[in-house]
Amino acid sequence: MSNLGVVQIIDSLETGGAEVLAVNIANGLNEIGLNSHICATRKEGKLIENINNKANYIFLDRKKTVDIKALMKLKRYVNMNNISVIHAHATSIFMAFCIKVINPKLKVIWHDHYGKSENLNYRSSIFLKLFSFFTHSIISVNVKLKDWSEKKLYCKNVFFVNNFASFNLVKEKTKLNGENGKRIIHLAAFRNQKNHQFLIEAFAKLNKDKPDWTLHLVGRLGNDLYTQKNLALIKELNLEKHIFVYDVKMDIKNILLQSDIGVLSSSSEGLPLALLEYGLAKLPVVCTNVGQCSDVVIDKKTGYLIESNNMNQLVDKLELLIESETDRIKFGQNNEINIKKNYSIGPFLKKIIKIYNS
């Protein structure tokens, strides 16, 4: 097994579900003795701190779509390190396609993390069809994506493999605002599909009856209209002392251990890593029933599933958990058991190694 050389390719090391998973896979494979590497093509980021073996990391500094200098750098790295498998995540499939054309002996695995699984009818497949001719296997993060690939693309080896959760030990020690025992946490970058406005407006209703509870928004802030509108909405509703925004944070375990309820308000999802992390931290959850969320959240056992954009349901379910510490503890314990049983790193690595060797 240790002779297998694999490189995870990801466009950036900013904090996001695909990026975190790519780093965690590289670390996990390294820990069990594989010749495991990770490559960031366009941009570095905070996740570089989480790479366990920096000697097996390369940054290409790709400046344009077809960047010959970056491609040659990757080619040399692959040859020097006896890499035979390219595990490309999300849009980095293009770079994997390019290196495959140069070196046809390489095996390309594409990990499809597409998050808008509720709107797959609008997803373009023109270039992905071309890339799929050169792809050995496709790993989809949810069943809808697996079905889409089987129908739209030419690659015949398509697998659905559950994501897994893992906490990295980092030095950062974020201190959450608000009162201990009364914090709601939302782990999500500020992107349209995460539907922050829905959550903020629901919390405004909740705040009238539960003014001592606080909402904590942890995730990358964009320099865009979506982020600006949501930050302005918090001010408009006079919630600056009740809703706290933290931007990107790396000490997720530390943050979750200070929290009491996990929430996810997305209008569209794949299989969100945040839900798995909530479970590892023994948090009860309230989550919209989109993507594969219902596979993770067991309604009325580990938390509550609600309809997307149903504000009354979101407020009601949060109130149920707020008013019952017994349910919060029970649901949180059930959540941890479920995540450790079904979404741990061991079974995940066994599945992808089997795909690499097939």
N, C-alpha and C positions, 0 to 999 in steps of 0.2 A: 504493500500500500504506500510506503514512504517514497517509492520511485515516481509516483504520480505527481506531475508538476502542474499546478493550477494557478491562474491569476484572475482575480476579481477585477473587472473593469467598470468604473463608474465615472460619470462626467465631473462630479465635484465631491468634496468632503464637507459640504454644508450639512447641517442636521436635517434629515428627512428620513422617511421610512425606508426607501430604497438604499440610501447611503448608509444608514445605521446597519441594515441587514448585510450589506456587502462587507463592511468592516467586521461585523460579528462572525460571518462565515469564514473570512480570511483568518481571523484569530482562532476560531474553533478548529479549523483544519490544521493549523500550525500546532495547536496543542496536542492533537492526536498523532502527530508525526508526519504529516504530509508536507511536501515541498510547496508551501502555500505563499502566495504573493497578492498584493493589491496595487492597483494602478488608478490614479486620478488623472483624467485627460485634460480638463479645461480649467479647473479651479480647486484650490485647496480650501481648508476650512477647519472649524473647531474639532471635527472628528479625527483629525490627524493625531490628536492627543490619545485617542482610544486604540490606535494600532499598537499591538503588543510587540511586534518585531519590526522595528523601523528599517532594519537592513533589507527586508523583503518588500519595500515600498518604493514606487517610482511615480514621479509627477511629470507628465508630458508637456505641460504648458501649451496646449493646443490653442492656436490663435484664430484659426479659420476652419471651415468645413473640411476641406481637403488640405491638410497640413502635412506636407511631405517630411519635414524635419521631425515632427512629433511621431509620425508613422515609422520612420527609420529608427528613432530612439526606442520605440516599443519593440520593433523587430530585433534589434540588438539585445535588448533585455530578455526577450523570450528565448533567444538562442543561447545566451550566456547561462541562463538559469534552468535549462532543460524543461521548459514549459510545453506541455502538450495539449492542455485544455484552456480555452479562453471562456470564462464565465462572465458574460456581458450583462449588465444591469440596465434596464430601461433604455434610454436613447443612446447609450454607448454601443448599441448593436451596430451602428454605422462604423465605428472604429474597428470592431471585431470583424465585420465584413471586409474592411480594407486589408487587415492583416491576414485574413484567410485567403484573399486573392493572391497576396504575395507568397504565402506559405500554405499551400493546399493541404498539407498533412495535419495542420492544427484542427482540433475539434472545437467547434463553437457551440456553447450553450447560451441560450438567451433567456434571461429572467425578466418576465413581463410584469411590471409593477403598475400598469396603467390604473389610475385611481378613479376615473369616471366610468365605472362599470355600469352605472344606470343609463349611460348615454352612448353605448357602444355602436348604435346605428349610425352615429355621426363620425365614428373614428375612421380616418383614412388608412387604407391598407396597401396603397400603391407601392411604396418603397419597401414596406415590410414583406410584401410578397416576394420581391426580388431578394431581399436578405435571407428569407426563409429557405431559398434554394441552397444556401451555403451553411445552413444551421443544422447541427446534428440533433439537438433536442430543445424544446421550449418548456420552461418551468413557469406556470401561471400562479399568481398569488390568490386567485379565487376561481370558482367553478365557471362563472360567466366568461372570464377571460379564456379559460381552457376551451370552452365550447366555441368561442369566437375564433380562436386560432385554428381549431380543427376545421372550421367551415371556410375560413378566409385565406389561410396560408398553406404553403406547400409542404412544410415540414410535417412528417408523419408521427414523430415521437413527441407527444405533448403530455405534460404531467401537471397535476395540481399538487403542490406541496405546501402545507401550512407554514406560515412564518413562525418564528420562535422568538421568545423574549429573553434578554440577558442584560444584566446591569453591569456597567463598567465602573471600576473604582477610579474616581477622579478627586483631585485636591479641592476643587471649588466647593464652597459651602454656602449655598444660598439660604437666606433666612426669609421665610414668607411673612408677609404682613398679616394682620388680622388676629383674631382670637384663637388660641389653641382649641381643638375639638370642634371647630365650626368653619371649616374651610372646604370649598368645592374647587377641584382642580380640573383644568382643561388643557391637555397637551396637544397642540396642533399649530403648525405654521399658519400665518395669516394668508390664506388662499381662499378663493371664492367657494370651493367645494366644502370647506370646513364650516361655513355658515355661522360666523361669529355674531352677525347681527341678530339672528334668531335667538341665540343663547343670551346675548346682552339684554334684549327686550324681555325675554322670559324671566331673567334674573331681576329685572326692574320690578316686575310684578311680584316676584317672590320676596323681594326686599321690603315691601310694604308691611308684610306680616312677620318677616324674619330678619329684622335689621341688623342683628348681631352676627349673621353669617356673611362670609365674604367669598368672592369668586376670583380665581387666580388664573390668568391666561399666560401660559408658558409656550413660546414658539417663535420662530423667526418672523420678525417684522419686515415687511416689504416696503420699499420706497415707491408705493403705488397708491392709486385711488382707493382700492379695497381697504388697505390698512388705514389710510387717512380717515375714511368714512367711519370705520369702527371706533377709532380713537376719539373722533369728534362726537360720536353717539354717546360714548361713556360720559363725556363732559356735558352734553346736552341734557342727559337724564340725571345729572348731578350725582353720579355714582363713583366719583374719583376716590372716595374714602371706603368704597365697598367692592370695587373691581380693580384689581392690580394687574398691570401688564409688565412682563419680565424679559421679553425678547428670548433669544436662544440661551439655554442653560444646559450644561453637561452633567450636572450632578442630579440626575433624574431620580435615583433611588432616595437620596436625601430629601428632595422636594416632595416626593410621594409619601414618605414617612411622616411628613408634617401635615398631610392632607387627610380628609375624612370621607369625601365622596368624589369619585371620578365621573366626568361627564364628557360625552362626545356628541356634537350637534350637527354632524355632517349631512349634507344633502346627497352626497355620493361618496362611495368608499370602495376599496378593495377589501383587504383584511388588515385593518389598522393596527400598527405596532403599539400604539398608545393603550389599546384595550388589553393587550397582553401584559404590558407593564403595570397597568392598574391591578391586574390579577396577582402578579408577583408581589405587589406591595399590600395585598390583602384589602384592597378597596372595593366597596360595593359600587356599582355603576348605573348610570342612566344613559342610554345610548339610542340614537335613531336606528331604525331597522332598515339599513341600506347595505349593499354589498354582502360581505360574509359576516357581518356583525352578529347575526343571529346564530352563527356557528360558535361564536366565542361566548356571548352573553346568554346565559340560561335564564329566561324570564321568570321572575318571582323566586329565583333560587340564588343567582349571583348578582342580580340587579334587575333593572326594568328596561324593556324595549319599548320604544314609542314610534309613532309615525313621523316621518320627516316633515318638518315645519308645523307640527301640531303643538302650538304653544301651551294650550291648556294641559295636554298630557305631560309635557316637560315640567311644568310648574307643579302639577299634582304629584308626580313621581318623586321629584326632589323633596317635596313636603313630606311625603311618606317616610323617606329615609331620614330627613332631618328630625322628625318627631319620634323616631324609634331607634334608639342606640342599639337595642337588641338586634334589630334587623340589620343594621349597619355591620355589626360584628359578625353575625351569622352569614350574611351574604358575602362579606369579605373573605371569610374563611373558606366558604364554598368556592369562591372565585380562585383563590390560591391553589386549591386542590385541583380544580379543572385545568388551570393553565399549566401547572407542573406535570400533570398527567398527559395532556394532549398537545402542548405547545412548548416542549423543552428542546434543548439543542441536540441531545443525543440521537433521538429518532430522526430529526431533520438531517443531520450529517450523514447518517446511514443511507437515507433515501437519495441524497444528491451524489454521494460517492458511487452508488449503484448506477445512477444516470451517467456519471463521468465514465464509468468502466463499461457501460453497455455497448 
